[in-house]
């Protein structure tokens, strides 16, 4: 007779460290778990995660997409490519198969990263739950029906019931996770940080300065500044929704502040040491000052949305133009330093 | 931003959690710095949630009056719109719009209502009911 026994509880020792951003946080902690010490800013910088993109043809809730970082998946793939890490990725058509595979890895003592929707994760505070399908988290165990989770953006370790996690992993729609599960398969013994950092900085500065489309990089910031100045004052409700949406993309969606500018400045400080280039520390300070301007822009825009400040499109537009020209100088200087 | 400038305004939405920002300490070195909330973020979050609450309340009144299906209310209640609901069910937008009309949704075959139920995390029976209050 085969008695049906509940599988034993599993808890793989894992160091939970809170991050600003889910993807860079998840991959950095998975790599640290695989004995490659790397900080979140370093992971984000080497992956060339920073950007600015205004994508009017992608609508969310009727509003265009404003992105301050590269599309989902770019951080993990970019980092793996530049550091020579082999990643294992797995997607599933059947939710049951996806959950069974997750259980299998946990039983084998492997910690894995997964992609989920943020909306169905029950441990998120209700007001923070939105339909965003490219959230990333790390699963390090299972106790009874509860998965033990290190969610990079949450300050503490959390748990999620199997049913809810299954729903979060298999939502449909744009960026559908399809149960994506990943872990570093092999990490090289010798990692060339110097070369990786140089390449990554060249990629980011090139994109910010030289993309031909006026919706990306520094030109993208200028386009949005112009767009804000030209908003029709009669459409006040819509304009407020748009500005609120911009501020949310910049500040609320795990950016570490100022739309990833502070995170990138932190990376530049670390890079200054690795490359032995003190100039990068100065550039980090400059970028921090621009980040502060982005934050002032966000505060003004938010207050105008709430009528705590008179609506002033020209003021907001001017702040963005200021950010654009200062960032342009920064990227040129940075590019010259890593030539 | 310096670590002592990191906003600590205890946002309701965080429910006692904090989020991580990056800021410079006294010596100018970057460190991770937890924030318990910021006025600017709170305003825009309230705005985004308030918009769905308003849409759900309007849909609730329409459904009560028989001018729209209960599906419309549940869609906004779960912070979705027609585009998102179409993407998460696989129905084209025009069909979703049709299904939002009064009378159409109830007459759908169960397997179609099941798809909506799945996308909205509810049972098909729940989707046909309205709560007492929006």
Contacts between the chains, C-beta under 8 A, distances in Angstrom:
chain1	res1	chain2	res2	distance
A	18	B	20	4.8
A	18	B	32	7.0
A	18	B	34	7.2
A	19	B	20	6.0
A	19	B	32	7.8
A	20	B	19	7.5
A	20	B	20	4.8
A	20	B	21	6.5
A	20	B	22	6.2
A	20	B	32	7.4
A	40	B	32	7.7
A	41	B	22	6.8
A	41	B	30	7.0
A	59	B	83	6.7
A	61	B	48	8.0
A	61	B	51	7.8
A	61	B	81	5.8
A	61	B	84	7.7
A	62	B	81	6.9
A	62	B	83	7.8
A	119	B	78	7.9
A	119	B	79	7.1
A	120	B	121	6.7
A	125	B	13	5.9
A	125	B	14	6.2
A	125	B	15	4.1
A	125	B	17	6.6
A	127	B	12	7.3
A	127	B	13	3.7
A	127	B	15	7.9
A	127	B	45	6.5
A	127	B	49	6.0
A	128	B	13	6.0
A	128	B	14	7.5
A	128	B	45	8.0
A	129	B	79	7.4
A	130	B	48	7.8
A	130	B	79	6.1
A	131	B	79	6.2
A	131	B	80	6.4
A	131	B	84	5.7
A	131	B	88	7.8
A	153	B	19	6.5
A	153	B	20	7.3
A	154	B	17	6.3
A	155	B	17	5.5
A	155	B	18	5.1
A	155	B	19	7.7
A	155	B	20	7.6
A	155	B	34	6.6
A	156	B	17	7.6
A	167	B	121	6.5
A	171	B	88	6.4
A	172	B	87	6.6
A	172	B	88	4.8
A	172	B	89	7.3
A	172	B	90	6.5
A	172	B	119	7.1
A	173	B	84	6.6
A	173	B	87	3.5
A	173	B	88	4.6
A	174	B	87	5.8
A	240	B	47	7.1
A	241	B	47	7.1
A	241	B	51	6.7
A	244	B	43	7.4
A	244	B	44	4.1
A	244	B	47	4.4
A	244	B	48	6.4
A	245	B	44	7.6
A	245	B	48	7.4
A	247	B	40	6.1
A	247	B	41	7.5
A	247	B	43	8.0
A	247	B	44	4.5
A	248	B	41	7.7
A	248	B	44	4.8
A	248	B	45	6.9
A	248	B	48	6.3
A	251	B	38	7.1
A	251	B	40	6.4
A	251	B	41	5.2
A	251	B	44	7.7
A	252	B	41	5.0
A	252	B	44	6.7
A	252	B	45	6.1
A	254	B	19	7.0
A	256	B	20	6.7
A	256	B	21	5.5
A	256	B	22	4.5
A	257	B	1	6.1
A	257	B	21	4.2
A	257	B	22	6.1
A	257	B	23	7.1
A	258	B	1	7.5
A	262	B	1	6.4
A	262	B	21	6.6
A	262	B	22	4.1
A	262	B	23	6.7
A	262	B	30	7.4
A	263	B	22	5.2
A	265	B	22	7.4
A	265	B	30	6.5
A	266	B	22	4.8
A	266	B	30	3.6
A	269	B	29	6.8
A	269	B	30	5.2
A	284	B	30	7.4
A	285	B	28	7.1
A	288	B	1	6.9
A	288	B	24	6.4
A	291	B	1	6.6
A	292	B	1	5.9
A	295	B	1	6.7
A	295	B	40	7.8
A	298	B	40	4.8
A	299	B	39	7.0
A	299	B	40	4.6
A	301	B	40	7.6
A	302	B	39	6.9
A	302	B	40	3.8
A	302	B	41	7.6
A	302	B	43	4.1
A	302	B	44	5.4
A	303	B	39	8.0
A	303	B	40	7.5
A	303	B	43	7.2
A	305	B	43	6.0
A	305	B	44	6.7
A	305	B	47	5.9
A	306	B	43	4.9
A	306	B	47	7.8
